[in-house]
Amino acid sequence: MDANVEVKVYKRRFLMLFLSIMNTGLIEFQASMYTSIASVIHDFYSISYVIVMFTSTIFTITFVFLCYLTLRSMTKYGLRHAYVIASFFSALGASVKCLGPSQHNFLIIMSGQFIVAIGKCFIATSTPMLVANWFKSDESATVIGIEVGTLMLAGMVTFWLPSLLFKESDVRIADHLKLINMIVVFLTTTCFVLMVCSIEEKPKLPPTLSQKRKVEQTEKLPLKALLKNRDYVLFSMSLILSLTFDTTLGTLLNQIIYSTFQRASLVETIIGTLLMGFGFVGSICIPIILDKFKKFKLITYIIFSLAVTLFSLIHTCIWLKQEVLLYVVFAFFGFFFYGRYGVLVDIVTEVTYPYPQNIVFGIQSFIKCILTAFSVPALSSLIDHFGINFAFFFLNSLLALSFLLLIFAKWDLKRNKEESRDLVSEDESVTEEIGP
């Protein structure tokens, strides 16, 4: 039966990917912008660091309350609906924040962040679904890596802000905040228009036979069986802990640096650029290696062990205040840590085949948001009162546990087995479309 099913990959998939990463990157920039200049916001609005952290944690809190509705919406109405709504809320929230750059209008900033956070809820699990609908399986890890790389670039830009703009009086700070918001409004509005005009739900023909079977089997899959899948539970917990670590570190990095170094603005800019820049490279290079060789277990063990070791060295370098060595270690850590995401997401997709990704990754996102909603303000308060060592102990524990969980997995790669069977039993011909 499957031998008669035509499959096809379309060049239009690259446009879908571009629109996705543009939308995701702009939302991520808005989520992390204020915490990357936490010391400036702290002084300008006369608020505590814990309150500043809520400009970021509001995204996780919002998802906890809206995840069921937004995931149901994606299931019922599809990807196009989710992308258009997300880009609309992103542009609307950015527009609201243009009214907020004065010392008595912090609530307007929070209102704008909340609106953007609503939009982000609609695309929390969109990338794996985009990959499944449009891309071949040997492209999946690379595409996810490109998406993660976009987040790294957005984060890197936010780390340039302390050194490039915020060095002058309160009046100039207000002007700089307004300028940034106006640029973001222009970009998010452009993104919304492009989404409305160009985004598509899925191609006419599936990219692989395994995706075709997956669509046919989706309605028969009970959630209870997914939650009993040992590999899903272990890999999901590892991914959840990694995401919690990433969100917490990114949110608190400004506070950690400013509580340790005298030249904090310059140090933060260099560290953020190296962390995100090398993270961008790693998030693309490591998934490409995985897609080429399919050595899931070996590659995962190597990058996880190196990430744990390098982060321990980061703590040591900060404790000894060795700036140059700290820059080097942060660069290598970024490469291996952010290279893990494409690998982990691809493995979760493998072990949960043929379950739909919005359910698989929606559960993970919900738990991760609960954890970060508590961890970020709690650690920020600990840093204020007791210094950075407690925060590093917590972060080291998260990272080490995310690695240890993988040891107990069975590594039952179901999608890989399905496609290997196709290669042996069927003559699958995947044609590349000629022209756009």
Order of alpha helices (4+ residues) and beta strands (2+ residues): beta-alpha-alpha-alpha-alpha-alpha-alpha-alpha-alpha-alpha-alpha-alpha-alpha-alpha-alpha-alpha-alpha-alpha-beta
